[in-house]
Amino acid sequence: MCAWDWNVANFLVQLAVAIGTVGAVVLVLFLEFFKKPKLEIDFEQKEPYCRKTRFLMGAYGAAFSRYWIRIKVENKGRTVAKNCEAKLVDITEIRDKETVPFQPFDPVILRWASYPEETDLRPTDINKQEYEYLNVIYTVESGESRIQKEAEGKAIVCTDARGRGILGFLPIGKYILTLTVYGENVNPVSRKFQLIWHGKWDEIRMVEIAGD
């Protein structure tokens, strides 16, 4: 075989190796994409998204209900979504026909419903084809106990706002809430909701804003 033939043969071998390497990389990337977790947010103004719970606090002689607004975060992917957190990243107040930034406010981490302590803001794993509920806002039944009086006229954000110089609640009114859920190995997903509250504790309403 002449030198030219050897060169051609050597080139073809190298080309085949290169194609095989690229193909293997593409295959790995495809499999990683195919297996990647995928989060989706869902909400409806009914059980179990919204839920009344009875709260007992013997030390204060109080027994009353709270009304929770929660969103459903589902992993539609094929692997576990790790260390998922959710933030209330923006609040806009609706005043007549104008919208203004709600202040004082900073983005805050919200609490997963599976963590009972109100200051427990740990991230959580969401298994493939499973879901978790995320607490967003709650209101307190009107009454005469100290806790009920302190909560009157407040839609309380499910976070720990202590020592941050921000309000941990929304007064009676209309708002646009922007929520983002993200994790260690998953793309972030965001939604906007309009919150409407005229003051009655169990008639607060939230609806997703279409197209966001």
N, C-alpha and C positions, 0 to 999 in steps of 0.2 A: 504494500500500500504506500502511495506517495505521501510526501509531507502534507500536501494540501488535503488529502483524504483524512489524515490523522487530525489535522486542525479542525476539519468539519465535524469529525466524530467527537472530538473533545468538546467543541462548542455545543453540540447537541446534548451531550451528557450534562454539561453545566446548565444548559437551558432547562433540561428535564428536572434537575435538582432544584433549580430556582423556582420553577413552576410548582413543584411538589411542596417546597417550603412555604411559598405564598399561599398555596391552597390550604396547607395545614393551618396557617395563621388565620386565614379567612374562616375556616371551619371552626376554629376555637372561638373567634369573635362572634360568629353566628350562634354557636351554642350558648355562649355567655349571654348574648342578647336574648335568646330564646328562653333561657332559664331565669332571667332577671325578674325580680319582684315588680309588681305594678300596683300602685295605690290608686283607689278611687274613692271619692267622697259622695255620700248620699244623705239626703235629709227629707223628712216629711213632718208636717205638723200633727203628729199623732204618736201613740204608743208604738214601739218602745223608744222612739227618738225623743219624745217629750214625755216626762214622767213625774207624777206626784209621789213624794215619799213622806212618811210620818217621821218626825224628829222629836226625840224625847231628851230633855236636859233637866234631870232631877235637881241638880244643884240650884237651878233658878226657878224651879217649879213650873217649867214650861213644857208644853206639848203642842206642837203645831206642824203644819205641812209645808213642804218646799216644792216648788215647781221648777224642774230642770229642763233646759233645752240642750240637746246633745246631737252631735253629728255622728254618722256611721263611717268609719274608715275601713275599707275592705282591701285585702291583698288579692288581686286577680292574677298574680303571676304564678310562677312554678317553684319558687324558693322562698325562704323566710325573709321578710323585710326586717332588717335589724336596726335596733336603737332608734325607733321612730319617735319623733317629737312633733308637737303642733304648736304654732304660734298664732296669736291674734296680732297681726302685723300692722293693722291700721284701723282707725275708727274715724268715720266722717259723720258729723251731725247734720241732719236735714232740718233747716229752718225755713219755713214757708217754701219758697221756690229756690232757695240757695243751699249750697252745701259748704260747710266750714270744717276744718280739722278739729277734732275733739281734743281738748287740752284740760289739764296736764295728762299726757299719755306717752308711754314708751311701749314698744313691742314686748309682749309678755308670753311666756310659755303657759299653755293650758294643761289641765289635769285629765289623764285618762280615767274613765269611770271605774276601771278595775282597781284603782288605788283609792282606798276609802279615806285616807287622811287628806284633809283639805290643803295641806301645804306640801304634799308629796307630788313633786313634778318630775319624777324620773321618766326617762324614755321607756318604751316597751317594744318587744318583738311581736310581729304579726305573722303568724304562720301562713303558708300558701293556702288560698281559698278559704281563709278565715277572716274575721273582722273584730274590731274593737270599737267601743263607743267613746266619744270624747266629750267631756263636759265643757260647755261654752258659757252659759249664763244660768243663774237661778234666782228666783224670787221667793219671798217668805210670806206666808199667810199673815194677814193683818191680825193683831191681837194686843193684849195689854202687858205681856211680859217685856222685860228690858230688851231682849234680843229682837223681838218682833218690832218694837218701837224704833230700835236703831236701824232696822232693815226697811222701814217704811219708805216707799218711794224710790227704792234702789233695786236695779237689776245687777246683781253681783257677778262680777267676772270670776270664772273658776281658775284663779291663779293665786299667787302669794305676792301681793303688792306692798307688803310692809317695808318701810324704810327706803322706798324708792322715790318718794315725792310725787307719786301719781295717784289718781283716783282708782280704786279697785272696784268701782261700780259705775253704772250708767243711770242718770236721773230719768224720770219720765220723759219720753220723747221718741223721735225717729232717728235711726242711725243706719249707716252702711258699714258692715264689718267685713274685713278681709282676713281670711284664714289661710294658713299655709302649713301643710304637713310634709315632712321630709325625713330622711333616714340615712343610715350609713351606706347602704348599697342600692338606693332607689332614687329615682328622679322626683324632685319636689312637685307637689300638686297644690294649686291654690283655687279658692272659690270666694265669691262675694255674696253676702246675704244682707237683706234689708230687715232690720229689727224695728218693730212697731209696738209701742207700749203707751197706753193711755192711763195706766196707773193701777188697774185691778190686778192683783198678784198672779192670778191663774189665767189671765187673758193676754199675756204677752205673746207676740207672734213673730216668727222669723220665716222669710221666704228667700229662696235662692234667686239671684239676679241672673237672668238668662244671658248667655253669651260670654260670661266671665268665668 
